[in-house]
Each structure stands twice: as C-alpha cells, then as structure tokens.
Amino acid sequence: MNITYYGHNSFLVEFGGKKLLFDPFISGNGMASNIDVNSIEADYILLSHGHQDHILDAESIAKRCDATIISNFEIVSWYEPKGVKGHPMNHGGKYTFDFGTVKYVNAIHSSVLPDGTYGGNPGGFVIWNDENCFYMACDTALTYDMKLIPLMCPKLDFAVLPLGDNFTMGIEEAVMASSFIECKNIIGCHYDTFPIIEMDQNKAKTAFESKGIHIHLPKIGETINM
C-alpha cells in the first residue's frame, strides 16, 4: 500500500487497485500550498463528517474524477443534488466494494455541513481485503468502542489516529487507542494545521516509542509504503 499525506486528515491510500481519498481539505490549508489539488486522482472519496476542514475539496475532486463519495447517509444525500454520486453507510454497517470491505465505525465528535445542514453522526473507517487491513479513526475522542475493532475486523496493518488534542484525542489518549485497537504501527494526523492544535512532535514520538509503538509523522506530500 502507498499512503500519501496531504495534510490535516487528508490521505490518499492506494488499496485493492483503487485510489481512496480521505477527508480532502487541501486548497484551504496553508500548510499544503505545495499540493496541486487538480493533480489528485481518486476513485472513491471517504468523508468522516461534515466539517469544512474535512470536505472542502471533495465536490471538485469527485466531479473531475467521477469518484464515488462514501460517507454517512446525511452527507451522501447532501452531495447527490450537486451531481456527485455516493454510497451511504451508517454505524456498525459494512459493505464490500471492488477494492475491499469498508466498515463504518463509531467516532465521538460533531458534524455539520458548511451551509448549516445536519451532517449526521461522524464516523471512522476500517478497510480490508485479503491482503491488508487499516483503520482511519478520523476526528474522534478516545472511546471504548475502539476495543471492538480487533474483535470484528482483521488484524490491523496500520491505523491513522488524530493527535492534536482540543478537538480530538491528544497524544496520551492516542497511545491508549493504539492499545485498544491492538496496533503497533500508527500514522498521526490532525495536528499543527491551526495554532490551537499545534503539537510537540518529539513528545509524540517519545510517548509512542516508550510503549513499543512505531509512530509515523509524515511531511505533507510524503508517501509511505506499507
């Protein structure tokens, strides 16, 4: 798998022969000014919730690439009148696509779309096929529901967890989350984009590594091979 980081919570994961784009907030992120949004290709766009810092570029990319949005029912329904195709999901459900299986799991956060429309319940995604499995926690607090993931899904190869605190888990909670999901290979996200979520990267590395957990803090535009 190739995982490319576009900043904040935006990732492109090449998986099962398809390109999966998560929470594209790129054109509005000053830290991602080196990324050309119009060069990004996607087959599917997975949206965790309705906040603008997670969906800003979804419509333009979806229309240009003829991509399918995967999200909760409310978000998919909001995009359909805009001419964007989608596949709606809800908590606890899973569906097998042409790249693999997606399970929509709980996230503790809030969700409203840019025009004030109710954005449904926020969620995360566990995605797997015969070769690999990963977890995109997206914006969430630490929750005991994470303990269900190892019981219901294949063993995780890696997980993406928010680290920036204030709006999501912080470093200490993310270390605990790694234990809950039984994963020793973590990619950090949702930090440093705004002053209120600035993070001490050395502190994060020390906290994870002291527990025997490998933590990746990729640079924007960097691609990690798993």
Backbone as JSON, one array per atom type, in Angstrom:
{
  "sequence": "MNITYYGHNSFLVEFGGKKLLFDPFISGNGMASNIDVNSIEADYILLSHGHQDHILDAESIAKRCDATIISNFEIVSWYEPKGVKGHPMNHGGKYTFDFGTVKYVNAIHSSVLPDGTYGGNPGGFVIWNDENCFYMACDTALTYDMKLIPLMCPKLDFAVLPLGDNFTMGIEEAVMASSFIECKNIIGCHYDTFPIIEMDQNKAKTAFESKGIHIHLPKIGETINM",
  "N": [[0.83, -1.2, 0.0], [0.48, 2.22, -0.78], [0.58, 5.23, 0.94], [-0.28, 8.48, 0.87], [0.25, 11.63, 2.29], [-1.66, 14.53, 2.62], [-1.88, 16.56, 4.4], [-3.4, 17.74, 7.49], [-6.22, 15.9, 7.9], [-6.1, 14.54, 5.57], [-5.62, 12.01, 3.3], [-4.33, 9.91, 0.71], [-4.89, 6.69, -0.19], [-3.63, 3.96, -1.8], [-5.18, 1.15, -2.67], [-6.22, -2.14, -3.06], [-6.16, -1.9, -5.84], [-7.4, 0.51, -6.32], [-7.83, 4.08, -5.82], [-8.13, 5.64, -2.84], [-9.39, 8.41, -1.33], [-9.22, 10.35, 1.53], [-11.07, 12.61, 3.47], [-10.64, 15.3, 2.09], [-9.13, 18.21, 2.6], [-7.49, 20.57, 1.37], [-6.97, 22.75, -0.47], [-7.67, 24.85, 1.18], [-5.86, 24.76, 3.19], [-3.17, 26.28, 4.39], [-0.71, 25.14, 4.96], [-0.46, 23.18, 3.13], [0.18, 24.23, 0.69], [1.89, 23.53, -1.32], [0.73, 21.46, -2.65], [-0.95, 20.42, -5.5], [-4.2, 20.49, -6.01], [-5.69, 19.84, -8.25], [-4.28, 17.87, -9.46], [-4.68, 15.57, -8.14], [-5.85, 12.3, -8.17], [-8.7, 10.23, -7.76], [-10.64, 7.36, -6.97], [-12.53, 6.78, -5.1], [-13.97, 8.76, -2.51], [-13.71, 9.18, 0.82], [-15.54, 10.37, 3.48], [-15.45, 11.51, 6.71], [-16.98, 13.18, 8.35], [-19.0, 16.23, 8.42], [-17.61, 18.69, 8.65], [-15.98, 21.62, 7.39], [-13.19, 21.53, 7.22], [-12.71, 18.99, 6.46], [-14.08, 18.3, 4.22], [-13.7, 20.12, 2.19], [-12.55, 20.07, -0.48], [-13.85, 17.99, -1.65], [-16.12, 17.91, -3.42], [-15.21, 19.13, -5.85], [-13.08, 17.45, -6.61], [-14.39, 14.98, -6.77], [-16.2, 15.41, -8.91], [-14.43, 15.97, -11.03], [-12.99, 13.61, -11.21], [-14.91, 11.69, -11.44], [-15.54, 10.32, -9.12], [-16.73, 8.26, -6.39], [-18.44, 9.16, -3.49], [-18.08, 7.99, -0.22], [-19.77, 7.84, 2.71], [-21.66, 8.87, 5.63], [-25.3, 8.56, 5.62], [-26.55, 11.1, 5.6], [-24.6, 12.92, 4.67], [-23.94, 11.87, 2.12], [-26.46, 12.17, 0.93], [-26.61, 14.94, 0.89], [-24.75, 15.61, -1.04], [-25.75, 14.47, -3.37], [-27.75, 16.08, -4.85], [-26.0, 17.87, -5.96], [-24.9, 16.61, -8.03], [-23.08, 14.62, -7.5], [-22.06, 11.33, -7.14], [-22.75, 8.76, -4.72], [-22.21, 6.47, -1.95], [-24.12, 5.54, 0.68], [-23.61, 5.01, 4.22], [-23.87, 3.67, 7.59], [-23.43, 3.61, 11.19], [-21.77, 0.71, 12.35], [-22.35, -0.78, 10.14], [-21.24, -2.61, 7.22], [-19.78, -2.87, 3.95], [-19.01, -4.45, 0.87], [-16.87, -3.36, -1.53], [-15.39, -2.85, -4.83], [-12.73, -2.76, -4.2], [-12.39, -3.74, -1.69], [-13.56, -4.38, 1.69], [-15.5, -2.11, 3.57], [-15.98, -0.93, 6.79], [-18.06, 1.02, 8.74], [-17.35, 2.79, 11.51], [-17.68, 3.81, 14.98], [-17.25, 7.24, 15.95], [-16.42, 9.81, 18.17], [-17.49, 12.9, 18.06], [-18.48, 15.95, 16.43], [-20.78, 17.12, 13.86], [-21.51, 19.07, 11.13], [-22.64, 20.42, 8.09], [-21.19, 22.73, 5.65], [-23.19, 24.65, 4.97], [-24.81, 24.7, 7.12], [-26.47, 22.52, 7.28], [-27.56, 19.53, 8.87], [-25.11, 17.14, 9.6], [-25.2, 14.43, 10.12], [-24.1, 11.49, 11.99], [-20.73, 11.48, 12.98], [-17.99, 9.41, 11.84], [-15.58, 6.69, 11.67], [-13.38, 4.64, 9.63], [-12.85, 1.23, 8.97], [-10.96, -0.72, 6.85], [-10.56, -3.39, 4.64], [-9.06, -6.11, 2.74], [-8.15, -9.21, 1.17], [-5.46, -9.09, 1.65], [-4.64, -6.89, 3.29], [-5.35, -4.66, 6.08], [-6.65, -1.69, 7.47], [-7.17, 1.15, 9.7], [-8.92, 4.13, 9.77], [-9.24, 6.51, 11.95], [-10.09, 9.13, 12.02], [-11.7, 12.21, 13.06], [-11.95, 12.03, 16.42], [-12.72, 11.38, 19.88], [-11.05, 9.47, 22.43], [-12.43, 6.28, 22.77], [-14.18, 3.54, 24.24], [-15.35, 1.91, 22.39], [-13.47, 1.41, 20.48], [-12.19, -0.88, 21.26], [-13.69, -2.88, 20.18], [-12.91, -3.19, 17.57], [-10.64, -5.0, 17.06], [-12.02, -7.33, 17.59], [-13.97, -7.6, 15.65], [-12.91, -7.18, 13.15], [-10.31, -7.85, 10.67], [-6.81, -8.3, 11.61], [-5.07, -5.3, 12.19], [-2.93, -3.64, 9.9], [-1.98, -1.06, 9.96], [-2.86, 2.05, 11.57], [-4.52, 5.21, 11.44], [-4.42, 7.93, 13.48], [-5.8, 10.76, 15.21], [-3.91, 13.43, 16.71], [-3.78, 15.98, 17.76], [-5.18, 17.07, 19.94], [-7.54, 19.15, 21.81], [-9.74, 19.42, 19.75], [-9.94, 16.75, 19.27], [-8.71, 13.48, 20.21], [-5.71, 13.66, 22.22], [-2.14, 13.26, 22.47], [-1.59, 11.38, 24.59], [-4.04, 10.01, 24.84], [-4.21, 8.9, 22.31], [-2.13, 7.08, 22.34], [-3.21, 5.26, 24.15], [-5.4, 4.49, 22.61], [-4.1, 3.07, 20.6], [-3.42, 0.78, 21.95], [-6.0, -0.2, 22.55], [-6.94, -0.87, 19.98], [-5.13, -2.7, 19.27], [-2.77, -2.27, 17.73], [0.43, -1.66, 16.46], [1.53, 0.08, 14.7], [1.38, 3.21, 13.75], [0.03, 6.09, 12.17], [0.16, 9.53, 12.44], [-2.21, 12.28, 12.56], [-4.14, 15.34, 12.01], [-2.97, 17.54, 13.4], [-1.1, 20.52, 14.14], [-2.14, 22.06, 12.0], [-3.65, 24.32, 12.63], [-3.07, 26.97, 15.03], [-4.26, 26.23, 17.48], [-4.15, 23.49, 17.6], [-1.5, 22.81, 17.61], [1.38, 20.72, 18.02], [3.85, 19.06, 19.97], [6.16, 17.39, 18.35], [8.34, 15.77, 19.05], [7.66, 15.02, 21.63], [5.42, 13.46, 21.06], [6.57, 11.35, 19.59], [8.23, 10.21, 21.54], [6.33, 9.39, 23.44], [4.85, 7.37, 22.11], [6.87, 5.58, 21.26], [7.94, 4.76, 23.67], [6.16, 2.9, 24.47], [6.55, 0.89, 22.76], [5.48, 1.31, 20.25], [5.38, 2.06, 16.84], [5.57, 5.19, 15.4], [4.5, 7.22, 12.76], [5.06, 10.38, 11.47], [4.3, 11.94, 8.96], [5.59, 14.18, 6.42], [3.88, 16.8, 4.67], [2.72, 15.82, 1.56], [4.36, 13.67, 1.47], [4.92, 10.19, 0.78], [4.18, 7.09, 2.15], [5.15, 3.74, 2.23], [3.51, 0.8, 2.92]],
  "CA": [[0.0, 0.0, 0.0], [1.09, 3.54, -0.72], [-0.24, 6.19, 1.67], [0.24, 9.84, 0.68], [-0.34, 12.57, 3.23], [-1.9, 15.85, 2.07], [-2.07, 17.49, 5.49], [-4.57, 17.67, 8.37], [-6.68, 14.5, 7.92], [-6.24, 14.17, 4.15], [-4.73, 10.95, 2.86], [-4.67, 9.09, -0.44], [-4.42, 5.33, 0.03], [-3.76, 3.08, -2.95], [-5.63, -0.06, -1.98], [-7.06, -3.01, -3.88], [-6.2, -1.43, -7.22], [-8.15, 1.77, -6.39], [-7.3, 5.21, -5.07], [-9.1, 6.06, -1.83], [-9.03, 9.72, -0.79], [-9.91, 10.59, 2.8], [-11.26, 13.94, 4.05], [-9.77, 16.25, 1.38], [-9.06, 19.62, 2.95], [-6.16, 20.85, 0.84], [-6.88, 24.1, -1.02], [-7.83, 25.81, 2.26], [-4.82, 24.52, 4.19], [-1.95, 26.99, 4.01], [0.46, 24.28, 5.11], [-0.44, 22.27, 1.97], [0.2, 25.09, -0.51], [2.7, 22.88, -2.36], [-0.05, 20.38, -3.25], [-1.87, 20.81, -6.58], [-5.43, 19.71, -5.84], [-6.18, 19.39, -9.55], [-3.49, 16.73, -9.92], [-5.02, 14.4, -7.33], [-6.8, 11.37, -8.76], [-9.36, 9.39, -6.77], [-11.78, 6.55, -7.38], [-13.5, 6.92, -4.01], [-13.65, 9.79, -1.52], [-14.34, 8.79, 2.08], [-15.71, 11.54, 4.32], [-15.77, 11.08, 8.07], [-18.03, 14.04, 8.89], [-19.32, 17.33, 7.54], [-16.88, 19.94, 8.87], [-15.32, 22.09, 6.17], [-11.79, 21.13, 7.18], [-12.64, 17.59, 6.06], [-14.79, 18.06, 2.96], [-13.6, 21.31, 1.35], [-12.24, 19.79, -1.88], [-14.49, 16.72, -2.06], [-17.0, 18.05, -4.58], [-14.46, 19.4, -7.09], [-12.33, 16.25, -6.99], [-15.35, 13.95, -7.16], [-16.72, 15.7, -10.25], [-13.36, 15.86, -12.01], [-12.53, 12.22, -11.32], [-16.08, 10.81, -11.43], [-15.34, 9.49, -7.93], [-17.88, 7.98, -5.53], [-18.27, 9.51, -2.08], [-18.53, 7.04, 0.8], [-19.92, 8.55, 3.97], [-22.95, 8.54, 6.23], [-26.46, 8.81, 4.77], [-26.85, 12.52, 5.5], [-23.6, 13.58, 3.82], [-24.14, 11.4, 0.74], [-27.69, 12.8, 0.45], [-26.32, 16.36, 0.66], [-23.98, 15.74, -2.27], [-26.45, 13.95, -4.55], [-28.3, 17.16, -5.7], [-24.89, 18.57, -6.6], [-24.43, 15.78, -9.14], [-21.99, 13.76, -7.05], [-22.59, 10.02, -6.77], [-22.29, 8.35, -3.41], [-22.67, 5.24, -1.3], [-24.37, 5.88, 2.08], [-23.41, 3.98, 5.24], [-24.14, 4.13, 8.95], [-22.6, 2.96, 12.2], [-21.85, -0.73, 12.51], [-22.56, -1.44, 8.86], [-20.11, -2.8, 6.33], [-20.15, -3.12, 2.55], [-17.86, -4.87, 0.07], [-16.7, -2.64, -2.79], [-14.47, -3.55, -5.73], [-11.37, -2.72, -3.65], [-12.37, -4.4, -0.39], [-14.69, -4.15, 2.6], [-15.46, -0.91, 4.42], [-16.86, -0.93, 7.96], [-18.23, 2.37, 9.28], [-17.27, 2.59, 12.95], [-18.03, 4.95, 15.79], [-16.33, 8.32, 16.29], [-17.05, 10.76, 19.09], [-17.16, 14.22, 17.54], [-19.7, 16.61, 15.99], [-20.81, 17.15, 12.39], [-22.47, 19.94, 10.46], [-22.13, 20.76, 6.77], [-20.86, 24.17, 5.57], [-24.36, 25.53, 4.88], [-25.6, 24.53, 8.34], [-27.25, 21.27, 7.23], [-27.13, 18.46, 9.78], [-24.16, 16.26, 8.91], [-25.26, 13.04, 10.58], [-23.14, 11.08, 13.02], [-19.38, 11.28, 12.46], [-17.52, 8.04, 11.92], [-14.27, 6.29, 11.15], [-13.46, 3.56, 8.65], [-11.91, 0.1, 8.92], [-10.99, -1.16, 5.46], [-9.71, -4.57, 4.46], [-9.25, -7.11, 1.69], [-7.48, -10.46, 1.54], [-4.05, -8.84, 1.94], [-4.33, -5.85, 4.27], [-6.44, -4.03, 6.84], [-6.24, -0.49, 8.19], [-8.22, 1.91, 10.4], [-8.88, 5.58, 9.74], [-10.06, 6.93, 13.09], [-10.61, 10.46, 11.71], [-11.82, 13.06, 14.24], [-12.65, 11.32, 17.48], [-12.17, 11.21, 21.22], [-10.81, 8.08, 22.82], [-13.67, 5.61, 23.12], [-14.09, 2.09, 24.48], [-15.79, 1.2, 21.18], [-12.28, 1.0, 19.72], [-11.85, -2.24, 21.66], [-14.45, -3.82, 19.35], [-12.31, -3.34, 16.25], [-9.93, -6.28, 16.92], [-12.96, -8.45, 17.71], [-14.87, -7.67, 14.5], [-12.2, -6.91, 11.9], [-8.99, -8.49, 10.59], [-5.71, -7.62, 12.3], [-4.69, -4.06, 11.52], [-1.55, -3.4, 9.5], [-1.67, 0.25, 10.49], [-4.0, 2.9, 11.89], [-4.29, 6.65, 11.41], [-5.06, 8.48, 14.67], [-5.58, 12.19, 15.45], [-3.0, 13.65, 17.84], [-3.64, 17.4, 18.07], [-5.9, 17.48, 21.14], [-8.53, 20.23, 21.75], [-10.92, 18.97, 19.02], [-9.86, 15.29, 19.14], [-7.74, 12.91, 21.14], [-4.35, 14.14, 22.25], [-1.09, 12.23, 22.37], [-1.73, 10.32, 25.6], [-5.21, 9.19, 24.51], [-3.92, 8.16, 21.08], [-1.34, 5.92, 22.75], [-4.17, 4.3, 24.69], [-6.18, 3.97, 21.49], [-3.28, 2.07, 19.92], [-3.59, -0.45, 22.73], [-7.38, -0.68, 22.38], [-7.12, -1.45, 18.64], [-4.09, -3.72, 19.13], [-1.98, -1.91, 16.55], [1.73, -1.11, 16.81], [2.01, 0.87, 13.57], [0.44, 4.32, 13.77], [0.3, 7.32, 11.45], [-0.51, 10.63, 13.11], [-2.86, 13.29, 11.73], [-4.94, 16.35, 12.7], [-2.14, 18.34, 14.3], [-0.29, 21.62, 13.59], [-2.79, 22.83, 10.94], [-4.04, 25.59, 13.24], [-2.35, 27.15, 16.3], [-4.92, 25.59, 18.62], [-3.82, 22.06, 17.62], [-0.06, 22.59, 17.44], [1.82, 19.58, 18.81], [5.28, 18.79, 20.13], [6.37, 16.12, 17.66], [9.27, 14.94, 19.82], [6.88, 14.45, 22.73], [4.59, 12.4, 20.49], [7.43, 10.2, 19.26], [8.67, 9.58, 22.79], [5.18, 8.74, 24.09], [4.53, 6.13, 21.4], [8.0, 4.65, 21.23], [8.13, 4.2, 25.02], [5.22, 1.78, 24.58], [6.87, -0.07, 21.7], [4.62, 1.59, 19.1], [6.05, 2.85, 15.82], [4.74, 6.33, 15.01], [4.9, 7.97, 11.57], [4.56, 11.76, 11.38], [4.78, 12.26, 7.61], [5.53, 15.54, 5.9], [2.82, 16.97, 3.68], [3.19, 15.39, 0.25], [5.17, 12.45, 1.6], [4.26, 8.9, 0.57], [4.68, 5.99, 2.97], [4.8, 2.42, 1.7], [3.24, -0.18, 4.0]],
  "C": [[0.87, 1.25, 0.0], [0.11, 4.49, -0.06], [0.4, 7.56, 1.53], [-0.51, 10.79, 1.57], [-0.45, 13.95, 2.59], [-2.16, 16.9, 3.15], [-3.38, 17.29, 6.23], [-5.06, 16.22, 8.48], [-6.82, 13.95, 6.5], [-5.17, 13.16, 3.74], [-5.25, 10.34, 1.56], [-4.05, 7.72, -0.23], [-4.68, 4.52, -1.23], [-3.99, 1.67, -2.41], [-6.52, -0.87, -2.91], [-7.2, -2.53, -5.31], [-6.98, -0.13, -7.42], [-7.46, 2.84, -5.55], [-8.39, 5.74, -4.15], [-8.61, 7.36, -1.2], [-9.88, 10.0, 0.44], [-9.9, 12.08, 3.15], [-10.4, 15.02, 3.37], [-9.99, 17.71, 1.75], [-7.64, 20.07, 2.59], [-6.05, 22.3, 0.38], [-7.02, 25.16, 0.07], [-6.8, 25.69, 3.36], [-3.53, 25.18, 3.74], [-0.69, 26.14, 4.1], [0.61, 23.31, 3.93], [-0.38, 23.04, 0.66], [1.04, 24.49, -1.64], [1.95, 21.77, -3.08], [-1.01, 20.96, -4.3], [-3.11, 19.92, -6.49], [-5.89, 19.11, -7.16], [-5.38, 18.22, -10.11], [-3.84, 15.45, -9.17], [-6.1, 13.58, -8.02], [-7.4, 10.49, -7.68], [-10.49, 8.61, -7.42], [-12.92, 6.66, -6.37], [-13.02, 8.02, -3.07], [-14.43, 9.46, -0.26], [-14.34, 9.97, 3.03], [-16.19, 11.12, 5.7], [-16.89, 11.89, 8.71], [-18.09, 15.31, 8.05], [-18.54, 18.61, 7.71], [-16.06, 20.32, 7.64], [-13.87, 21.66, 6.08], [-11.62, 19.63, 6.92], [-13.3, 17.34, 4.7], [-14.54, 19.13, 1.9], [-13.44, 21.0, -0.14], [-12.94, 18.55, -2.42], [-15.3, 16.87, -3.34], [-16.2, 18.25, -5.87], [-13.68, 18.17, -7.54], [-13.27, 15.16, -7.47], [-15.86, 14.17, -8.58], [-15.64, 15.53, -11.31], [-12.97, 14.41, -12.27], [-13.67, 11.22, -11.47], [-15.97, 9.82, -10.27], [-16.65, 9.33, -7.15], [-17.56, 8.37, -4.1], [-18.85, 8.41, -1.21], [-18.59, 7.79, 2.11], [-21.24, 8.13, 4.61], [-24.09, 8.98, 5.3], [-26.69, 10.3, 4.54], [-25.87, 13.23, 4.57], [-23.75, 13.16, 2.37], [-25.39, 12.06, 0.15], [-27.48, 14.28, 0.14], [-25.59, 16.56, -0.67], [-24.76, 15.34, -3.52], [-27.07, 15.06, -5.41], [-27.23, 17.98, -6.41], [-24.3, 17.77, -7.76], [-23.26, 14.88, -8.79], [-22.57, 12.42, -6.61], [-21.99, 9.57, -5.44], [-22.84, 7.01, -2.96], [-22.87, 5.55, 0.18], [-24.12, 4.69, 3.01], [-23.88, 4.54, 6.58], [-23.43, 3.21, 9.93], [-22.86, 1.46, 12.31], [-22.02, -1.49, 11.21], [-21.26, -1.62, 8.09], [-20.63, -3.12, 4.93], [-18.88, -3.48, 1.79], [-17.89, -4.18, -1.28], [-15.73, -3.42, -3.67], [-13.03, -3.52, -5.25], [-11.25, -3.47, -2.34], [-13.59, -4.02, 0.43], [-14.45, -2.9, 3.44], [-16.45, -1.11, 5.57], [-16.87, 0.47, 8.54], [-18.34, 2.25, 10.79], [-17.47, 3.92, 13.69], [-16.89, 5.96, 15.9], [-17.1, 9.29, 17.18], [-16.6, 12.16, 18.7], [-18.49, 14.94, 17.27], [-19.67, 16.7, 14.47], [-21.92, 18.08, 11.91], [-21.83, 20.34, 9.13], [-21.97, 22.27, 6.62], [-22.06, 25.11, 5.5], [-25.28, 25.41, 6.09], [-26.45, 23.29, 8.37], [-26.66, 20.25, 8.22], [-26.28, 17.45, 9.04], [-24.19, 14.82, 9.37], [-24.22, 12.75, 11.65], [-21.76, 10.88, 12.41], [-18.94, 9.84, 12.65], [-16.08, 7.89, 11.49], [-14.47, 5.1, 10.23], [-12.41, 2.49, 8.95], [-12.08, -0.54, 7.55], [-10.06, -2.35, 5.29], [-10.04, -5.32, 3.17], [-8.47, -8.34, 2.11], [-6.03, -10.25, 1.98], [-3.82, -7.92, 3.14], [-5.58, -5.32, 4.96], [-5.9, -2.79, 7.53], [-7.46, 0.25, 8.74], [-7.93, 3.39, 10.27], [-9.81, 6.08, 10.84], [-10.75, 8.26, 12.81], [-10.79, 11.26, 13.01], [-12.61, 12.33, 15.32], [-11.95, 11.51, 18.82], [-11.78, 9.74, 21.39], [-12.14, 7.47, 23.25], [-13.46, 4.11, 23.29], [-14.56, 1.29, 23.27], [-14.61, 0.75, 20.33], [-11.86, -0.43, 20.06], [-12.59, -3.29, 20.83], [-13.77, -4.09, 18.01], [-11.51, -4.64, 16.11], [-10.85, -7.5, 16.99], [-13.78, -8.66, 16.45], [-14.16, -7.6, 13.15], [-10.89, -7.68, 11.85], [-7.94, -7.68, 11.35], [-5.25, -6.41, 11.49], [-3.21, -4.06, 11.13], [-1.08, -2.03, 9.96], [-2.97, 0.97, 10.82], [-3.58, 4.35, 11.83], [-5.11, 7.26, 12.55], [-4.8, 9.98, 14.78], [-4.77, 12.4, 16.72], [-3.09, 15.05, 18.41], [-4.35, 17.92, 19.3], [-6.9, 18.6, 20.82], [-9.82, 19.8, 21.04], [-11.03, 17.44, 18.97], [-9.04, 14.74, 20.3], [-6.43, 13.7, 21.1], [-3.39, 12.97, 22.22], [-1.34, 11.08, 23.32], [-2.91, 9.4, 25.27], [-4.96, 8.36, 23.25], [-3.03, 6.95, 21.37], [-2.24, 4.85, 23.33], [-5.0, 3.68, 23.58], [-5.41, 2.89, 20.73], [-3.37, 0.72, 20.63], [-4.98, -1.05, 22.53], [-7.55, -1.4, 21.04], [-6.06, -2.5, 18.31], [-3.25, -3.51, 17.87], [-0.71, -1.2, 16.99], [2.32, -0.23, 15.71], [1.02, 2.0, 13.32], [0.96, 5.46, 12.9], [-0.5, 8.43, 12.13], [-1.14, 11.61, 12.13], [-3.54, 14.32, 12.63], [-4.14, 17.07, 13.79], [-1.42, 19.41, 13.49], [-0.98, 22.46, 12.5], [-3.16, 24.22, 11.41], [-3.29, 25.75, 14.56], [-2.94, 26.37, 17.47], [-4.63, 24.08, 18.69], [-2.34, 21.82, 17.31], [0.42, 21.55, 18.45], [3.34, 19.51, 18.85], [5.57, 17.41, 19.53], [7.34, 15.21, 18.41], [8.57, 14.28, 21.0], [6.03, 13.29, 22.23], [5.43, 11.16, 20.2], [7.86, 9.46, 20.51], [7.53, 8.8, 23.44], [4.84, 7.41, 23.43], [5.67, 5.12, 21.51], [8.28, 4.04, 22.59], [7.22, 3.02, 25.27], [5.45, 0.75, 23.48], [6.01, 0.1, 20.46], [5.39, 2.45, 18.11], [5.1, 3.94, 15.35], [5.33, 7.02, 13.78], [4.27, 9.36, 11.66], [5.02, 12.3, 10.03], [4.73, 13.75, 7.31], [4.43, 15.62, 4.85], [3.39, 16.7, 2.28], [4.0, 14.12, 0.28], [4.32, 11.2, 1.4], [4.97, 7.84, 1.39], [4.25, 4.68, 2.3], [4.65, 1.44, 2.85], [3.23, -1.6, 3.42]]
}
